[in-house]
Amino acid sequence: MVKNEFIQNIINDDNIGYWELYNNTSNWSTAFIKKLGYSVEDVEINLDFFLNNLIHPEYRDEFRDNFFNLVRHYLDFKQLISIKCKDGSYKKFVCLTNDNLQVNSVKNAKVIIFNEKKFKSSEKLKKDTFYYRESAEMTSTGSWYVDFKKQKSYWDFQTKKILEYPEDYIPSLKESTKYYTPEYLQLASNYFFSCATTGTPFDTEIKMLTAKGREVWTRAIGKAVYNDNNEIIGVRGVFQDIDDKKSKVETLQKTSEIIASQNSRLFNFAHIVSHNLRSHTSNLSLIVQLIDSVETVEEKLEMIDNIKDISESLNSTIEHLNEVVTIQTKTNDIKVEVNFNSIINSVKKAINRIIRESNCIINTNFTQMQSIPYIPAYMESILLNLITNAIKYKHPDRDPIINIKTYIDANKKYLEVNDNGSGIDLDKFGNKLFGMYKTFHYNKDAVGIGLFITKNQIESLNGQIFVNSTVNKGTTFKIQF
């Protein structure tokens, strides 16, 4: 069957094993069978017998995949394996296939040569184990396997170490729900069952739960394991601990967002200094020139009144700039436990007349989170701005109703302020909503400083503010602490 004379010599070599596949038949050399201490009657010449009775479990999955790739896709391979002898000991062989041997075989024939490795097996096994453990620990990568046939799950030592389970722990697919955080449980389930049913491999980042309840980011890679009938009999893969790397990326991203926010504030600050202040000073300069040019006392007095108006506007602008600067300096203030009910009562007292005159109803629900460590002045300022805005921009056809609540979602703490007011056209004004001196209603007393200050206060303490609004229905502000 094989035309290469070199292969014919191999068949007769006592130290080399030979496996040829041709037209759905398998043939092992007699020398190979004897080398392992078996007789022809002791073995079945097929893949299942080889996998289940001869090859060491450590090499079984890799050899099975390589074997199928050779048979189905003509992909040659070279692999070190360990084969069990009749006396229970193992011999090491290097597998070589057609291209590695330069074999000239008949069409559609595949050849696997088992060349015995000469070394002290105990020392080699010890070396292999050492290098495997070293590589696994240095890369924080652990392997796992789910065997559908035996209905068992297997983790190596590194997977158990990553997930903080003892070395004698036996994993179970039935307990898989406790290995993942609630928000990633469904995603993990989808990936696994898609791989188990259709063979779709996966490579994703997912958050897992350790035995000690600690959340840890891992890179999860998995692929289906097939038998010789092309049936999926399991899923195997690796978990790599990427928690430190992921934390650094998230920190870097958060830092980038903070820098972008600070740049935005700096731009606003520079704009006010260069545009608004210059406008006031130019007006003052112009008025002074006009005073010099007019002759009557009446005209000069009229000009002085204009100076008073400009002076008030200039003072207001400087106060706003001072508020922006104060936000950055106050972040060093010590946080204290701020009670939401107390803060709301304080705000209500401060704007009691406005609430009464507008027939405003304020509903609160702080059952999920009654207090939080924060700067009290900031919390009062934030709630004061959001409540007064809700009243100021109420819908003309109804009295204002404001619903304020706190809650915890996915270990994150939130404050939500919802109103039934006029709403904001976010498509039109969304990107300008928190800008300084930006107004979105036609109220004559709208200044456009409140939301800018509120956003700056929240972000200065590493929080975020989100808005959802519908014109003529109302607005919801959500603050993530």
TADAKA-V210291 format. One record per backbone hydrogen bond with DSSP energy under -0.5 kcal/mol. CO is the residue of the C=O (numbers start at 0). NH is the residue of the N-H. E is the energy in kcal/mol with one decimal. If there is no record, write none. Layout:
co->CO nh->NH e->E
co->CO nh->NH e->E
//
This chain:
co->0 nh->105 e->-0.9
co->3 nh->6 e->-0.6
co->3 nh->7 e->-1.3
co->4 nh->8 e->-1.7
co->5 nh->9 e->-1.6
co->6 nh->10 e->-2.1
co->7 nh->11 e->-0.9
co->9 nh->12 e->-1.5
co->10 nh->30 e->-0.5
co->12 nh->15 e->-1.0
co->14 nh->115 e->-1.3
co->16 nh->113 e->-2.6
co->17 nh->28 e->-2.1
co->18 nh->111 e->-3.2
co->19 nh->26 e->-1.6
co->20 nh->109 e->-2.5
co->21 nh->24 e->-1.1
co->24 nh->21 e->-2.2
co->26 nh->19 e->-2.6
co->28 nh->32 e->-1.7
co->29 nh->33 e->-2.4
co->30 nh->34 e->-2.2
co->31 nh->35 e->-1.1
co->32 nh->37 e->-2.0
co->33 nh->36 e->-1.8
co->35 nh->85 e->-2.6
co->38 nh->41 e->-1.3
co->38 nh->42 e->-0.6
co->39 nh->42 e->-0.8
co->43 nh->45 e->-1.9
co->45 nh->49 e->-1.8
co->46 nh->50 e->-2.9
co->47 nh->51 e->-2.7
co->48 nh->52 e->-2.1
co->48 nh->53 e->-0.7
co->49 nh->53 e->-1.3
co->49 nh->54 e->-2.7
co->53 nh->83 e->-3.4
co->55 nh->58 e->-2.0
co->55 nh->59 e->-0.8
co->56 nh->59 e->-0.5
co->56 nh->60 e->-0.6
co->58 nh->62 e->-2.3
co->59 nh->63 e->-2.7
co->60 nh->64 e->-2.3
co->61 nh->65 e->-2.4
co->62 nh->66 e->-3.1
co->63 nh->67 e->-2.4
co->64 nh->68 e->-2.2
co->65 nh->69 e->-1.9
co->66 nh->70 e->-2.5
co->67 nh->71 e->-3.1
co->67 nh->72 e->-0.5
co->68 nh->72 e->-1.4
co->68 nh->74 e->-2.0
co->69 nh->73 e->-1.0
co->73 nh->75 e->-0.8
co->76 nh->96 e->-0.8
co->78 nh->94 e->-3.7
co->80 nh->92 e->-2.7
co->81 nh->55 e->-2.9
co->82 nh->90 e->-2.6
co->84 nh->87 e->-1.7
co->88 nh->84 e->-3.6
co->90 nh->82 e->-3.0
co->91 nh->116 e->-2.8
co->92 nh->80 e->-2.9
co->92 nh->94 e->-0.5
co->93 nh->114 e->-2.5
co->94 nh->78 e->-1.4
co->95 nh->112 e->-3.2
co->96 nh->99 e->-0.8
co->96 nh->100 e->-1.3
co->97 nh->100 e->-1.0
co->97 nh->101 e->-1.1
co->97 nh->102 e->-1.9
co->102 nh->104 e->-0.8
co->103 nh->2 e->-1.3
co->105 nh->108 e->-1.9
co->109 nh->20 e->-2.9
co->110 nh->97 e->-0.7
co->111 nh->18 e->-2.6
co->112 nh->95 e->-2.2
co->112 nh->114 e->-0.7
co->113 nh->16 e->-3.2
co->113 nh->115 e->-0.6
co->114 nh->93 e->-2.7
co->116 nh->118 e->-0.8
co->118 nh->120 e->-0.8
co->119 nh->123 e->-2.4
co->120 nh->124 e->-3.0
co->121 nh->125 e->-2.0
co->122 nh->126 e->-2.3
co->123 nh->127 e->-3.3
co->124 nh->128 e->-2.6
co->125 nh->129 e->-2.3
co->126 nh->130 e->-2.9
co->127 nh->131 e->-2.5
co->128 nh->132 e->-2.6
co->129 nh->133 e->-2.7
co->130 nh->134 e->-2.6
co->131 nh->135 e->-2.7
co->132 nh->136 e->-2.6
co->133 nh->137 e->-2.8
co->134 nh->138 e->-2.0
co->135 nh->139 e->-0.5
co->135 nh->140 e->-2.2
co->139 nh->240 e->-2.8
co->141 nh->238 e->-3.0
co->142 nh->155 e->-2.1
co->143 nh->236 e->-2.3
co->144 nh->146 e->-0.6
co->144 nh->153 e->-3.0
co->145 nh->147 e->-0.7
co->145 nh->234 e->-1.8
co->146 nh->150 e->-1.0
co->146 nh->151 e->-1.7
co->151 nh->146 e->-3.1
co->153 nh->144 e->-2.3
co->155 nh->159 e->-1.7
co->156 nh->160 e->-1.8
co->157 nh->161 e->-2.7
co->158 nh->162 e->-2.2
co->159 nh->164 e->-3.0
co->160 nh->163 e->-1.0
co->162 nh->210 e->-2.7
co->165 nh->168 e->-1.8
co->168 nh->170 e->-0.6
co->170 nh->152 e->-0.6
co->171 nh->174 e->-0.9
co->172 nh->175 e->-1.3
co->174 nh->177 e->-1.9
co->175 nh->178 e->-1.6
co->176 nh->179 e->-0.6
co->178 nh->208 e->-1.9
co->180 nh->183 e->-1.8
co->180 nh->184 e->-1.0
co->181 nh->184 e->-0.5
co->181 nh->185 e->-0.5
co->183 nh->187 e->-2.5
co->184 nh->188 e->-2.2
co->185 nh->189 e->-2.5
co->186 nh->190 e->-2.3
co->187 nh->191 e->-2.4
co->188 nh->192 e->-2.5
co->189 nh->193 e->-1.9
co->190 nh->194 e->-2.0
co->191 nh->195 e->-2.7
co->192 nh->196 e->-1.9
co->193 nh->197 e->-2.2
co->193 nh->198 e->-0.5
co->193 nh->199 e->-1.2
co->194 nh->198 e->-1.1
co->198 nh->200 e->-0.6
co->201 nh->221 e->-2.3
co->203 nh->219 e->-3.0
co->205 nh->207 e->-0.5
co->205 nh->217 e->-2.8
co->206 nh->180 e->-1.7
co->207 nh->215 e->-2.5
co->209 nh->212 e->-2.0
co->213 nh->209 e->-2.5
co->215 nh->207 e->-3.1
co->216 nh->241 e->-1.9
co->216 nh->242 e->-0.7
co->217 nh->205 e->-2.8
co->217 nh->219 e->-0.7
co->218 nh->220 e->-0.5
co->218 nh->239 e->-2.0
co->219 nh->203 e->-2.4
co->220 nh->237 e->-1.9
co->221 nh->201 e->-2.2
co->222 nh->235 e->-2.4
co->224 nh->232 e->-3.1
co->224 nh->233 e->-1.0
co->226 nh->229 e->-1.9
co->230 nh->226 e->-2.0
co->230 nh->232 e->-0.6
co->232 nh->147 e->-2.0
co->232 nh->148 e->-1.0
co->233 nh->224 e->-2.9
co->234 nh->145 e->-3.0
co->235 nh->222 e->-2.5
co->236 nh->143 e->-2.4
co->237 nh->220 e->-2.4
co->238 nh->141 e->-3.2
co->239 nh->218 e->-2.6
co->239 nh->241 e->-0.7
co->241 nh->245 e->-3.3
co->242 nh->246 e->-2.5
co->243 nh->247 e->-2.0
co->244 nh->248 e->-2.2
co->245 nh->249 e->-2.8
co->246 nh->250 e->-2.6
co->247 nh->251 e->-2.6
co->248 nh->252 e->-2.7
co->249 nh->253 e->-2.7
co->250 nh->254 e->-2.8
co->251 nh->255 e->-2.4
co->252 nh->256 e->-2.2
co->253 nh->257 e->-2.4
co->254 nh->258 e->-2.7
co->255 nh->259 e->-2.4
co->256 nh->260 e->-2.5
co->257 nh->261 e->-2.8
co->258 nh->262 e->-2.7
co->259 nh->263 e->-2.0
co->260 nh->264 e->-2.3
co->261 nh->265 e->-2.7
co->262 nh->266 e->-2.4
co->263 nh->267 e->-2.4
co->264 nh->268 e->-2.7
co->265 nh->269 e->-2.9
co->266 nh->270 e->-2.5
co->267 nh->271 e->-2.3
co->268 nh->272 e->-2.5
co->269 nh->273 e->-3.0
co->270 nh->274 e->-2.8
co->270 nh->275 e->-0.8
co->271 nh->276 e->-2.5
co->272 nh->277 e->-0.5
co->274 nh->278 e->-2.1
co->275 nh->279 e->-2.1
co->276 nh->280 e->-2.7
co->277 nh->281 e->-2.5
co->278 nh->282 e->-2.1
co->279 nh->283 e->-2.4
co->280 nh->284 e->-2.5
co->281 nh->285 e->-2.4
co->282 nh->286 e->-2.6
co->283 nh->287 e->-2.4
co->284 nh->288 e->-1.9
co->285 nh->289 e->-2.3
co->286 nh->290 e->-2.6
co->287 nh->291 e->-1.8
co->288 nh->292 e->-1.3
co->289 nh->293 e->-2.0
co->295 nh->299 e->-1.7
co->296 nh->300 e->-2.6
co->297 nh->301 e->-2.0
co->298 nh->302 e->-1.9
co->299 nh->303 e->-1.8
co->300 nh->304 e->-1.8
co->301 nh->305 e->-1.3
co->302 nh->306 e->-1.7
co->303 nh->307 e->-1.7
co->304 nh->308 e->-1.7
co->305 nh->309 e->-2.4
co->306 nh->310 e->-2.6
co->307 nh->311 e->-2.0
co->308 nh->312 e->-2.0
co->309 nh->313 e->-2.5
co->310 nh->314 e->-2.3
co->311 nh->315 e->-2.2
co->312 nh->316 e->-2.2
co->313 nh->317 e->-2.2
co->314 nh->318 e->-2.1
co->315 nh->319 e->-2.1
co->316 nh->320 e->-2.2
co->317 nh->321 e->-2.2
co->318 nh->322 e->-2.0
co->319 nh->323 e->-1.9
co->320 nh->324 e->-2.2
co->321 nh->325 e->-2.4
co->322 nh->326 e->-1.7
co->323 nh->327 e->-1.0
co->324 nh->328 e->-1.4
co->325 nh->329 e->-2.4
co->326 nh->330 e->-0.7
co->328 nh->331 e->-1.0
co->329 nh->332 e->-2.4
co->335 nh->337 e->-0.7
co->335 nh->373 e->-2.8
co->336 nh->338 e->-0.6
co->337 nh->339 e->-0.5
co->337 nh->371 e->-1.6
co->338 nh->342 e->-2.1
co->339 nh->343 e->-2.7
co->340 nh->344 e->-2.3
co->341 nh->345 e->-2.0
co->342 nh->346 e->-2.4
co->343 nh->347 e->-2.8
co->344 nh->348 e->-2.0
co->345 nh->349 e->-1.7
co->346 nh->350 e->-1.8
co->348 nh->351 e->-0.9
co->350 nh->354 e->-2.4
co->351 nh->355 e->-2.5
co->352 nh->356 e->-2.6
co->353 nh->357 e->-1.7
co->354 nh->359 e->-2.0
co->355 nh->358 e->-1.1
co->357 nh->399 e->-0.6
co->360 nh->362 e->-0.6
co->360 nh->401 e->-3.1
co->362 nh->403 e->-3.2
co->364 nh->405 e->-1.9
co->369 nh->339 e->-2.2
co->371 nh->337 e->-2.8
co->373 nh->335 e->-2.4
co->373 nh->375 e->-0.7
co->374 nh->377 e->-0.8
co->374 nh->378 e->-2.0
co->375 nh->379 e->-2.5
co->376 nh->380 e->-2.0
co->377 nh->381 e->-2.9
co->378 nh->382 e->-2.3
co->379 nh->383 e->-2.3
co->380 nh->384 e->-2.4
co->381 nh->385 e->-2.3
co->382 nh->386 e->-2.5
co->383 nh->387 e->-2.4
co->384 nh->388 e->-2.2
co->385 nh->389 e->-1.8
co->386 nh->390 e->-1.9
co->387 nh->391 e->-3.1
co->388 nh->392 e->-2.7
co->390 nh->393 e->-1.3
co->392 nh->421 e->-2.3
co->394 nh->397 e->-1.5
co->399 nh->360 e->-2.2
co->400 nh->419 e->-0.8
co->401 nh->362 e->-3.1
co->401 nh->403 e->-0.5
co->402 nh->417 e->-2.9
co->403 nh->364 e->-1.9
co->404 nh->415 e->-3.1
co->405 nh->367 e->-0.5
co->406 nh->413 e->-2.8
co->408 nh->411 e->-1.6
co->411 nh->408 e->-2.7
co->412 nh->480 e->-2.4
co->413 nh->406 e->-1.8
co->414 nh->478 e->-3.4
co->415 nh->404 e->-2.2
co->416 nh->476 e->-2.8
co->417 nh->402 e->-2.9
co->418 nh->474 e->-0.5
co->421 nh->471 e->-3.8
co->423 nh->425 e->-1.4
co->424 nh->427 e->-0.5
co->424 nh->428 e->-2.9
co->425 nh->429 e->-2.2
co->428 nh->431 e->-1.8
co->428 nh->432 e->-0.8
co->429 nh->432 e->-0.7
co->431 nh->434 e->-1.9
co->434 nh->437 e->-1.2
co->436 nh->438 e->-0.5
co->442 nh->445 e->-1.5
co->447 nh->436 e->-3.1
co->447 nh->437 e->-0.9
co->448 nh->452 e->-2.3
co->449 nh->453 e->-2.6
co->450 nh->454 e->-2.6
co->451 nh->455 e->-2.0
co->452 nh->456 e->-2.5
co->453 nh->457 e->-2.2
co->454 nh->458 e->-2.6
co->455 nh->459 e->-1.9
co->456 nh->460 e->-0.6
co->457 nh->460 e->-1.0
co->457 nh->462 e->-2.2
co->458 nh->461 e->-1.9
co->463 nh->479 e->-2.8
co->465 nh->477 e->-2.8
co->467 nh->475 e->-2.9
co->469 nh->472 e->-2.2
co->469 nh->473 e->-2.2
co->473 nh->469 e->-2.5
co->474 nh->418 e->-2.5
co->475 nh->467 e->-2.3
co->476 nh->416 e->-2.8
co->477 nh->465 e->-2.9
co->477 nh->479 e->-0.5
co->478 nh->414 e->-2.1
co->478 nh->480 e->-0.6
co->479 nh->463 e->-2.2
//
